[in-house]
């Protein structure tokens, strides 16, 4: 399976977190649609099926992640 570059994953995680905050604050349909689009892209980029797993997998691949500690993924 192809994996996205860590820089791409970092950007997607940041976009998702920003959009989630914007949607929570304003609740616009545009923010929700963009958030759904970024969530889908994160899932495809990490080979996962839901956004929570995608965020965990993406963060695990970012520089500075403790590669020897995969206890969160095993749960």
C-alpha positions in Angstrom: 0.0 0.0 0.0 1.2 3.5 -0.8 1.6 5.8 2.2 1.4 9.6 2.1 4.5 11.6 2.8 4.6 12.7 6.5 4.4 16.4 5.4 1.2 15.7 3.5 -0.3 13.9 6.6 0.7 16.8 8.8 -1.0 19.2 6.5 -4.2 17.1 6.4 -4.3 16.7 10.2 -3.9 20.4 10.7 -6.6 21.1 8.1 -9.0 18.7 9.7 -8.4 20.1 13.2 -8.9 23.7 11.9 -12.1 22.7 10.1 -13.4 20.8 13.1 -13.0 23.9 15.3 -14.6 26.1 12.6 -17.5 23.8 12.2 -18.0 23.6 16.0 -17.9 27.4 16.2 -20.0 28.3 13.1 -21.6 25.1 12.0 -21.7 26.1 8.3 -22.4 23.5 5.6 -19.3 24.6 3.8 -17.1 23.8 6.8 -18.8 20.5 7.3 -18.4 19.5 3.6 -14.7 20.5 3.6 -14.1 18.6 6.9 -15.8 15.5 5.4 -13.5 15.8 2.3 -10.4 16.1 4.4 -11.5 13.2 6.6 -12.0 11.1 3.5 -8.6 12.0 2.2 -7.0 11.2 5.5 -8.7 7.8 5.6 -7.5 7.0 2.1 -4.0 8.3 2.8 -3.7 6.1 5.9 -5.6 3.0 4.8 -8.2 3.4 7.5 -12.0 3.5 7.5 -12.9 6.1 10.1 -11.5 9.5 11.0 -10.4 8.6 14.5 -8.2 5.7 13.2 -7.0 7.9 10.4 -5.9 10.7 12.8 -4.1 8.1 15.0 -2.3 6.5 12.1 -1.3 9.9 10.6 0.0 11.2 13.9 1.9 7.9 14.3 3.8 8.6 11.0 4.7 12.2 11.8 8.3 13.1 12.6 8.8 12.8 16.4 6.2 10.1 16.9 7.4 7.3 19.1 7.7 4.5 16.6 8.4 1.9 19.2 5.2 2.7 21.1 2.2 1.4 19.1 0.0 0.6 22.1 -2.7 3.1 20.9 -3.0 1.2 17.6 -3.3 -2.1 19.3 -6.3 -1.1 21.3 
